[in-house]
Amino acid sequence: MIRHIVLIRFNPDLPEEEIADIWRELREIDGKVPGLSAIRAGRSESPEKIERGYMHGFTVDFANWDSLATYQDHPDHKKLGARLVANAVGGLDGILVFDLPFDPSA
């Protein structure tokens, strides 16, 4: 499996209601991409407090790399991606993406 991890430094003046709407839009992709198995999103609650401004993020789990590629090409993902960039500090510079292969049985 592949866990697609996205961390975002949203613009400080972005209302929490707008962030909640972004998460709603993200969750609407569920069921539209074969191999997409889970979407989770929210604000960091880390007791370590070392987020370095990346206070929001989400994960999307995929069966394999082909499923991730299908998601990346999906028009809903492209629309959401543009919205994330428009609302992140410095645009794309305010977003980190990390794709982690993992074995769910391990």
Buried (B, 14 or more C-beta within 10 A) or exposed (E): BBBBBBBBBBEEEBEEEEBEEBBEBBEEBEEEBEBBEEBEBEEEEEEEEEBEEBBBBBBBBBBEEEBBEBBEEBEBBEEBBEBBBEBBBEEEEBBEEEEEEEEEEE
